[in-house]
Amino acid sequence: MRKFIRDHPAAKDEHLTTSQLNSKFVKPETEGTSKSFIHQYADLRDETTGVPLVSTATVFVSHAWRYSFYDVVVDVMEQYAKQFPNAYFWFDLFINNQNEISTKDFDWFSQTFRNSVREIGQVLLVFSPWDDPMPIKRAWCLFEIHNALQETKVGLSIHLPEGEVQQLRAGVMKGADSIVQVLSEIQAEKAEAKTESDKNMIFDVIKNSEGGFLDVNKRVKNELRGWNTKQLKTLADQEPENHLLLGKIGGVFDAFGNLDEALAFYFNALEIQQKEDKDKAETGKDMVSTYYNNNTEFKEIARTGTAYGAVYA
């Protein structure tokens, strides 16, 4: 991937989508060869590390071709590579012969994707934007997600571009509702495809599988909730003294039903606020009190005089 970008500097253009990159570089450079683009790098090694540029894939990349190639797709792949330095990506733009792909039928696509996902054992789902994720709206991305979820030995990890993290922060500051709404709007059954026939066939596969769309929606929501949880904790680590942010994060965990995490953030926010300005401590106290009043479990904690009672004794 990095060599491709070095060989094609225009790929860094933030406006170029994966689809446009295909038309501009990949298809012209492989036309008449009967080979996919990956064959150009098959026998080469990285100029810096000396490792082979091509090897057995360790992760299948699921992405929408409408995404900005460099700012979204490459960004996410670089994040993954930092976590797994020895990763090799199954990336359809390079793996499939783009000059012949249009002649393939649904069965070929479905079998290729299903077999690849099963053999590789790990799917990296490029998710963007955080508040309106495109993959759930694209039937083929949905099909790849479904394949990953159907295979018990296949792992699915969701990643967003780094720039989306700050957008997430802005959403958190608006309140928990903005985060919860994203999860509530995940409805795989509303996905679209380039052709109606592909959409219908993909939907038939999902409908006839165990759990159907309900299971896909539930499991994607769980994965995204897990991603949000990690990012919220990262934001908290980056701004450990920002009691407003910590309080908002507590509200999100409250909305997620993770009451222990919510309580910890609320108390942390309160303590910081009390240190900063004793005159504003009552505001923080009211925030925590409201939290308890809205949750039966913590009313009981307050009644028995444990954590909450100890703080305000």
Secondary structure, 3 states (H helix, E strand, C coil): CHHHHHHCHHHHCCCCEHHHHHHHHHHHHHCCCCCCHHHHHCCCECCCCCCECCCCCCEEEECCCCCEHHHHHHHHHHHHHHHCCCCCEECHHHHCCCCCHHHCCHHHHHHHHHHHHHHHCEEEEECCCCCCCCHHHEHHHHHHHHHHHHCCCCEEEEECCHHHHHHHHHHHHHCHHHHHHHHHCCCHHHCECCCHHHHHHHHHHHHCCCCHHHHHHHHHHHHHHHHHHHHHHHHHHHCCCCHHHHHHHHHHHHHHCCHHHHHHHHHHHHHHHHHHCHHHHHHHHHHHHHHHHCCHHHHHHHHCCCHHHHHCC
